[in-house]
């Protein structure tokens, strides 16, 4: 298992997280640089094997338990990931899931979909519950919001969603994001 200090070092060296959403992305990421992978697909039946493939390729793996069929963001999902896979951590949009992951000693990323000012202002209350290792904000192509968050929290920020090219990557990092997450294979090689 990779600890948050190690992941932070990996992200300082290579600030692109590969968000893998299908089998083609899984095959591609095993041949590319990003050392940290967000696994965004699979089922309760296939998850252990998917994680094993990524770990065999030397990747640090965090599973989005909200998207894995059969887990769908239930607290028991964290127990399953901890006991039945070799994943390093989880990501979820649910504060309780993130809190459970931390309690199990897994890396925890709290995903936030910032669609309006209400969702932004709710973020602090959710962070007080979850106490994540990282925050992932979506969409990640809004540098102004990244700057606001940087001023409001000391939790490292991963900018994800709609990060499409080098300009988006540089803008997010320049605004204070620790890393970016993208499902775009071309971004993984930057």
N, C-alpha and C positions, 0 to 999 in steps of 0.2 A: 504494500500500500504506500502510496505517495502522500506525504504530508504537505500542508499548506505552504510551508517555507520552501520546500522543494518545487512545488508548482509555481510559486512566485518567482523563483530563480529561472525556471523554464520559460515563463512568460516574459521576463526581462530580456532573455536571450532571443526568444522567438515569440513576439506578441500576437501571433495569429493562432486562434483556436479553430480547429476543423469541426464544423457542425455537420455530422454525417447523418443523412436522412434516408439513405437507401443503399442497396447492395453495391451499386456502381460507385458511390462515394466511399464505401468501405474499402473496396478494392483499390481505389485511387489513393486514399490517404495512407495506406500501408507503404506506398512507394514515395511519398512526399515528406517534406520537412516537419510540419507541425507536430510537436511532441505531445500536445494536449488535444484530446478529442471529446466533443460532446456527442454522445450516441443518442440519436433522436428517433430511432425506429426499432422494431423487433416485437417479439411477443415473449410471454413468460416461458415459452418452450424453447425459443431460439436465443434468448439473451445470454445465457452462460457461454455458448459457443461464439457469439459475436464478440463479447468482451475478451474471450481467450484469443481470438484472432488478432484483435488490436493490441493486446498485451504482448503477444508473440512478436509483433512488429515494433515493440519498444515504446508503445504509446501509454500515456497516462489517460485513463478513461473515466469520464463522468457520465452517468446514465440519466436521461430525462425520464423520470418515473411517471410523469404526466402523459407521456406519449407511447409508452410500451404497453402493447395490448395484454390485458390480463392484470396489469398493475394499476394503471390509470389513477395514479395519485393517491392511493390509500396508504395509511401509515404502515401497514404490513409490507408494502413495497420496499421500504427501507430495510426491513429485516431480511427480505428475500435477496436484495442486492448485496447486503453485507454477508449473508451466510451462504449464498448459492452462486455468487460470481466473484471474480477477482477485480471488480471495479474499484477505483480509488475513491469514488464519490458519486453524488447525485446532484441533479438540478431539478428545481420545481418552482412553480409559481405559487405554491401553497406554503405559508409560513410554518404550519405544523409539520409538514414533511421535512422542510429544511432543518427545523429544530430537532426532529427525530434523527436525522442524518448526523448532525453534530453530536448528539448523545451517543450514537453508535460508533463515533470516532471516524466517520467518513468525511471527506471534503464536502462542503455544501455550498451550492450556488443558488441564490434566490433570484428567479427571473421575474422581471416587472415589465408589463406592457404599458408604456406611458402614452396614453391616447389623449389625455386632457389634463387640466390642472387638478382635478379631483384625484385622479390616479397618482399624480406626482405628490400631492400633499398627503396622501394615504401611506406613502412609502415609509416614512419615519415610524409610524405605528407598527407596520409590518416588520420592519427591521428590529424593533425592540423585542418582538416575539421570536423571530427566527435566529438572530445573531449569526448570519452567514459568514463564510470565509470570503465570498465574493458576491457581488451583485451583477446580474446581467440585465441590461436595459435594452428594450426593443421598442421602436427601431433605434438602431445604434448610429444612425447617420445624422444625428442632431447635436452638433457640438455645443450649442448654447445650453442644452439640458445637461449634458455631461459636465459642463463648468458649474452649473447650479448644484448638481449632486456632489461634485468634488468639494464645494464649499460647505455642504450640509452633512457630509459623512466621511469617515476615514476608512470605510470598507472599500477595498479595491473594486473598480468598476470594469466590467467587460461589456463592450458595445456590440450588440448583435442585431441581426435583422436589417436588411436593405443596405448592408455594407458591400458595395458592388465593385469598387475599384480602388486603385492606389490613393486617389485623392480622398476617398471616404476613410480609408485606413489612417492616413496621415492626419486628417482633420480630427478624427476621434482620439487618436493618441495625443495630438497637440492640445486637445481640450482637457486632457487629464485622465483618459481611460488607461487602464493598465494593459489591456489587450482588447482585441476584437474577436468576434466569433462570426464565421461565415460558412454557408453551405456552398459557396462558389469556389470550385476547384482552382480557378485562376488566381483567386485571392490567397489560397493556401501556399502558393509558390512565391509570394512576394518577399 
